[in-house]
């Protein structure tokens, strides 16, 4: 039996600590630079999507401008936005596991 991809995404676990957009807003500037770098690499390497990391890094470094981009993306492309935020949430969870307190502002 085939499953609907949107059902699978809605059953996926969410990040443990808070919603991803609020976690992104609380990141230090160094993490924003790292996310922008990961996003730029993501455009070159086919294994990962670079746009979510670029937007997340932009939200850390330039919150007013990229806050509007985030709002627009959430309205215009809700499924892609949800999956991108889930990917960034997993990335931040992994970063916090490897380097405790590295994502604290």
C-alpha positions in Angstrom: 0.0 0.0 0.0 1.3 3.4 -0.9 1.3 6.2 1.7 0.7 9.8 1.2 3.9 11.8 1.6 2.1 14.6 3.5 0.9 12.0 6.0 4.4 10.8 6.6 5.7 14.3 7.1 3.0 15.2 9.6 3.8 12.0 11.7 7.5 12.9 11.8 8.9 14.0 15.1 9.4 17.7 15.6 12.4 19.3 17.2 12.6 18.7 21.0 13.1 22.2 22.2 10.6 24.8 20.9 9.6 25.6 17.4 12.3 25.9 14.8 11.6 29.6 13.8 11.9 30.7 17.4 15.1 28.6 17.9 16.6 30.2 14.8 15.8 33.7 16.1 17.7 32.9 19.3 20.9 31.7 17.6 24.2 33.7 17.9 25.5 35.5 14.9 28.3 32.9 14.4 25.7 30.2 13.9 24.0 32.5 11.3 27.3 32.7 9.4 27.6 28.9 9.6 24.1 28.4 8.3 24.7 30.8 5.4 27.9 28.8 4.6 26.1 25.5 4.8 23.4 26.9 2.5 25.9 28.1 -0.1 27.6 24.6 0.0 24.1 23.1 -0.4 23.7 24.8 -3.7 26.9 23.1 -4.9 26.5 19.7 -3.4 23.4 17.7 -4.5 23.1 15.8 -1.2 21.4 18.6 0.8 19.0 21.4 0.1 20.7 24.8 0.5 17.8 27.2 0.5 16.5 26.4 4.0 19.9 26.9 5.5 20.4 30.2 3.6 17.0 31.5 4.8 17.7 30.3 8.4 21.1 32.0 8.4 19.6 35.1 6.9 17.0 35.1 9.7 19.8 35.1 12.3 21.9 37.8 10.6 19.2 40.0 9.1 15.9 39.2 10.9 13.7 42.0 9.5 14.4 41.2 5.9 14.5 37.4 6.1 11.5 37.4 8.5 9.5 38.6 5.6 11.0 36.0 3.3 10.1 33.3 5.9 6.5 34.5 6.1 6.1 34.6 2.4 7.6 31.1 2.0 5.4 29.7 4.7 2.3 31.1 3.0 3.3 30.4 -0.6 5.0 26.9 -0.2 3.7 25.4 3.1 4.9 21.9 2.4 8.4 22.9 1.3 8.6 25.4 4.2 7.6 22.7 6.7 10.2 20.2 5.4 12.9 22.9 5.3 12.2 23.9 8.9 12.2 20.2 9.9 15.6 19.8 8.2 17.0 22.9 10.0 15.6 21.6 13.3 17.4 18.3 12.9 20.6 20.2 12.0 20.3 22.4 15.1 19.5 19.3 17.3 22.6 17.6 16.0 24.7 20.7 16.5 23.5 21.0 20.1 24.2 17.3 20.8 27.7 17.5 19.4 28.6 20.9 20.9 26.4 21.6 24.0 25.4 25.3 24.5 26.7 26.2 21.0 23.3 27.4 19.9 22.7 29.6 22.9 22.9 33.4 22.2 
